[in-house]
Amino acid sequence: MLLSVYNLVKYFPVARSFIERLFGEKRYVKAVDGISFEIGKAEIFSLVGESGSGKTTTGKLILRLIEPTSGKIVFDGVDITHIRGEKLREMRRHMQVIYQDPYASLNPRMRVGDAIRDPLEVHGIARGEEAKSIVLEMLEKVGLTPPEDFYRAYPRSLSGGQRQRVAIARAMITKPKLVVADEPVSMIDVSLRASILDLMLKFRDEIGLSYLFITHDLAVAKYISDRIAIMYLGKIVEMGDKKEIFSNPLHPYTKALMSAIPVPIPGRRRERIKLSGEIPSPIDVPSGCRFHPRCPSKMDICSEKEPELLEVSKGHFIACHLLA
């Protein structure tokens, strides 16, 4: 496996007043609360769930942009959970990121060519004319032609789709082994989303890289994923092969997400499963199963005991008392 995550936890302390610090109990935002998964070489693994489920925090933990509270992260056979300094910098050449917002992820004062060339120089891969030649070739690969014009351009002169292609070029320029793609098409015009996803798939096939693909959209996950994990309030509630998840969803939360996907056949409709209320606060996590306050199939045990993530068929895992 390229990446293995074991019981990963991230709690953020809640800011408190002076009196609360003296007499009150410490409180935490339980953003990620004990998740485990693996990503193979040249595999696309998607984390899917509503906002506040812990997907983005998981991506930041894997990239070591934030420190985990506990757990273990193994990348390419090396435990990177607590590495720092030069070792961390060297590792980041092989782990890159594509952010959600193509307007905020690029420096408006830096030309496109300089933004893409910067990782080459930071990691000592190439400099000068050699670096420029590599960048021009990459611009052509991501469909920004003629590359010389885009090399000199500033981000303000580009459309959202073009900016995201620049962001992809910058992530791919070091030929990474893993890319964390955090909602990479959610701010792109719907008509352009498939072309951006196809571009990412092309790089997977060309250089054999893996993706941790973060999205709230199951339809997007279906298009690009090999395997899918459904997250809810810091936990993985269902995980498995894409075909298995879509043909045989088992967790009530997965079924509710599935019911929201539009049916592409005119005149046909899918029965919508409506969930009550909003996702609870990760500060005050419900007892037992975290989904039980919104679950249409809840039982008494659901509020009392937290279900374990168990393998119910080959490669298909679920955390639900209904299948215990």
Residue pairs with C-beta under 8 A, 6 or more apart in sequence:
1 38
1 39
1 40
1 41
1 74
2 39
2 40
2 41
2 43
2 75
2 76
2 177
2 178
2 210
3 38
3 39
3 62
3 73
3 74
3 75
3 76
3 178
3 210
3 212
4 38
4 72
4 73
4 74
5 35
5 36
5 37
5 38
5 58
5 62
5 71
5 72
5 73
5 74
6 36
6 71
6 72
6 73
6 74
7 34
7 35
7 36
7 70
7 71
7 72
8 32
8 34
8 35
8 36
8 58
8 61
8 68
8 70
8 71
8 72
8 73
9 32
9 33
9 34
9 68
9 69
9 70
9 71
10 31
10 32
10 54
10 57
10 61
10 66
10 68
10 69
11 28
11 29
11 30
11 31
11 33
11 69
12 28
12 29
12 31
13 26
13 27
13 28
13 29
14 26
14 27
14 28
14 29
14 283
16 24
16 27
27 283
28 283
29 282
29 283
30 233
30 234
30 282
30 283
30 285
31 54
31 57
31 234
31 282
32 54
32 57
32 58
32 61
32 234
33 54
33 233
33 234
33 235
33 285
34 71
34 234
34 235
35 54
35 58
35 231
35 234
35 235
35 236
36 236
36 309
37 45
37 229
37 236
37 239
39 45
39 178
39 210
39 212
40 210
41 177
41 208
41 210
42 204
42 208
42 209
42 210
43 210
43 211
43 226
43 227
44 201
44 204
44 210
44 211
44 213
44 224
44 225
44 226
44 227
45 210
45 211
45 212
45 213
45 225
45 226
45 227
45 228
45 229
46 212
46 213
46 214
46 215
46 221
46 224
46 225
46 227
46 228
46 229
47 55
47 58
47 59
47 212
47 213
47 214
47 215
47 229
47 231
48 55
48 215
48 216
48 217
48 218
48 221
48 228
48 229
48 230
48 231
48 257
49 55
49 216
49 230
49 231
49 232
49 257
50 216
50 232
50 279
51 216
51 279
52 233
52 279
52 282
53 231
53 232
53 233
53 234
53 279
54 231
54 233
54 234
54 235
54 282
55 182
55 214
55 215
55 216
55 231
56 182
56 183
56 214
57 66
58 212
58 214
58 231
59 97
59 180
59 182
59 212
59 214
60 66
61 68
61 73
62 73
62 75
62 95
62 178
62 180
62 212
63 92
63 95
63 97
63 180
64 73
64 80
64 83
64 88
64 91
64 92
67 82
68 81
71 81
72 79
72 81
73 79
73 80
73 81
74 80
75 91
75 94
75 95
75 178
76 94
76 177
78 91
80 88
80 91
83 91
89 123
90 123
93 119
93 123
93 125
93 174
93 176
94 174
94 176
94 177
94 178
95 176
95 177
95 178
95 179
95 180
96 119
96 170
96 171
96 172
96 174
96 176
96 178
96 179
96 180
97 171
97 179
97 180
97 181
97 182
98 164
98 167
98 168
98 171
98 179
98 180
98 181
98 182
98 184
99 105
99 167
99 182
99 184
100 182
100 183
100 184
100 186
100 187
101 187
102 160
102 161
102 163
102 164
102 166
102 167
102 187
102 188
103 155
103 160
103 163
103 187
105 163
105 167
106 112
106 115
106 155
106 163
106 166
106 167
107 115
107 155
108 154
108 155
108 156
109 154
110 118
110 154
110 155
111 151
111 152
111 153
111 154
112 139
112 144
112 150
112 151
112 152
112 153
112 154
112 155
112 158
112 166
113 132
113 135
113 136
113 139
113 150
113 151
113 152
115 155
115 166
115 170
116 135
116 138
116 139
116 166
116 169
116 170
116 173
117 131
117 132
117 134
117 135
117 173
118 170
119 125
119 170
119 173
119 174
120 126
120 127
120 131
120 134
120 135
120 173
120 174
121 127
121 131
123 174
125 131
125 134
125 174
126 134
132 151
134 173
135 147
135 151
135 169
135 173
136 147
136 148
136 151
137 147
138 169
138 172
138 173
139 145
139 147
139 150
139 151
139 169
140 147
141 169
141 172
142 165
142 166
142 168
142 169
142 172
142 199
143 165
143 195
143 199
144 150
144 162
144 165
144 166
144 169
150 158
150 162
150 166
155 163
155 166
158 166
160 187
160 188
160 189
160 192
161 188
161 189
161 192
161 195
161 196
164 184
164 185
164 188
164 196
165 196
165 199
167 184
168 184
168 196
168 199
168 200
168 203
171 179
172 179
172 203
172 207
172 209
175 207
175 209
176 209
177 209
177 210
178 209
178 210
178 211
178 212
179 200
179 209
179 210
179 211
179 212
180 211
180 212
180 214
181 200
181 211
181 212
181 213
181 214
182 214
183 214
183 215
183 216
184 196
184 200
184 213
185 192
185 193
185 196
185 197
185 220
186 215
186 216
186 217
188 196
193 220
194 223
197 220
197 223
197 224
200 211
200 224
201 224
203 209
204 210
204 211
211 224
213 221
213 224
213 225
215 221
218 228
218 257
218 258
218 260
218 261
219 261
219 262
221 228
221 242
222 242
222 246
225 242
226 241
226 242
227 239
227 240
227 241
227 242
227 315
228 239
228 240
228 241
228 242
228 245
229 236
229 238
229 239
230 236
230 237
230 238
230 239
230 245
230 251
230 253
230 254
230 257
231 237
232 253
232 279
232 290
232 291
233 279
233 280
233 282
233 285
233 290
233 291
234 282
234 285
234 290
235 290
235 309
235 319
236 309
236 317
236 319
237 251
237 253
237 254
237 291
237 309
237 318
237 319
237 320
238 245
238 249
238 250
238 251
238 253
238 254
238 317
238 318
238 319
238 320
239 309
239 316
239 317
239 318
240 315
240 316
240 317
241 315
241 316
244 313
244 315
244 316
245 254
245 316
246 258
248 316
249 255
249 258
250 312
250 316
250 318
250 320
250 322
250 323
251 291
251 318
251 319
251 320
252 273
252 291
252 295
252 296
252 297
252 320
252 322
253 275
253 291
253 295
255 273
256 273
256 274
256 275
258 270
259 270
259 271
259 272
259 273
260 272
261 270
262 270
263 269
263 270
273 296
275 294
275 296
276 293
276 294
277 293
277 294
279 294
280 286
280 290
280 293
286 292
286 293
286 303
287 303
287 304
288 301
288 302
288 303
288 304
288 305
288 306
289 295
289 298
289 302
289 303
289 305
289 306
289 307
289 319
289 320
289 321
290 306
292 298
292 302
292 303
295 302
297 322
299 321
299 322
301 321
302 321
305 321
307 319
307 320
307 321
307 324
308 319
309 317
309 318
309 319
310 317
310 318
310 319
310 323
310 324
311 317
312 318
312 323
